[in-house]
Amino acid sequence: MRRSTPLDRLLDPALFRALGERNRLTLLACIAKCGRACSVGEVAECCSVDLSVVSRHLAALARAGVLDVEKAGRVVRYKVRYAQLAATLRGLADALDGCSPGRDEAGCDEGGCRGCC
């Protein structure tokens, strides 16, 4: 049985599916640059994307944990989860760095895996 490592835990398919679509990345960048919670309409104006498409993509980013959702009556605002997203991506980078061949602490060599897999 394979043991779970930080790399296994951080390679979240839902996150990569959410970030793997060009329109979603454009919308995420738009909200991130704004620096505050934005309504669906504000994001649609900023990015020149149809309102129904914006709403669907923002919901997917929220389900993946990239955005927080704030509802006030009929207005839905989305805000980037800066700290969580940065920590996840930083942790993934660190885990990948720790697995890279040639490192003394971890990594795979000809004799087999020494901790990364």
N, C-alpha and C positions, 0 to 999 in steps of 0.2 A: 504494500500500500504506500502510495506517495505521500509524503508529508507536505503540509501546506507551508509555504514560505511567504514573506512579504510580497514578493513579485506575483505569486499566485493570487493573493488577496487584492492587489492593486490593479491587476489587468481585468477591469470590469467591462464586460461586453456592452452593457447598457450605456456606460459613459462613452465608449468609443463609437457606438452606433449614433448617439446623440451628437457627438462632435464630428462625425464623419460625413456630414452633409453640408455642402457649400452654403446654402441659404441660412442654415442654423448658425454656422460660424459667422456669417455676416451680421446676423441679428445679435448674436452674443457680443461681437465686437462693438456694435452700435450701443448696446446697453452699457457695456463696460466703460466705453469712452465717455458716456453721459455721466456716470458716477452716482446715479441715483435710481430709484425705482421709476420705471417708465410704463405708461399704459400701452396697450396693444396698438392703439391709434398713433401714438407718438413714435413707436418703433416702426410702424408701417410707413409713416411720412419720412422718417430718417433714412430708411433703406430702400425706398421705392419698390416695395413688395406688396402684393395684394393682401388686404386685411385678413381674409380667411386663411391664407397660407401662413401669415405671420402668427396668428393665434395657434394654429396647429403645431408649428415648429417651436414656439415658446413653451407650449404645454409639454412637448417631448423633452426639451431641455430641463424643465422643472422636474419631470418624472425621473430624470437621470441624476438629479441632485445638483445641477449646475446653477439653477436659478431658484430664488425664493418667490413665492406668490403672495401678494397682498390684495385682499378683496375689500372694497369699500362700496357697498351698494352694488351697482351694475358695473363699476369700474374695476378692472383687474390690472394690477401693476406687477411688473417683474423686476427683480433686482438680482444682480450677480452675487453668488456666494463666494466672494473673493478669497477669503481665508481658507475655506474648505477646498475649493478648486486648486488653489496654489499648493496647499499641503498635499493633496492627492498627487498632483503632477510632480511635485518635488520628491515625494516619497517614491514614486515610480522611477524617476531618474536615479535616485540613490540606490534603489533595488537593482536596477539594470547595471549601474556602475559596479555594484558589489558582485554581480554575476559575471562580469566581463573576464574572459580568459587572460591569464597572466597576472592576475592579482593574487597576492599572498593570502589574504583573508578568506577569500571564497573564489569560486570559479571552477570550471571544469577543465581537467587536463586529460592527457591520454589515458591515465589510470582510472578515469571515471569522475563522477561528480563529487565535489567536496563540500556541498552545502547549498548550492544555488538552486538546484532542481528538486 
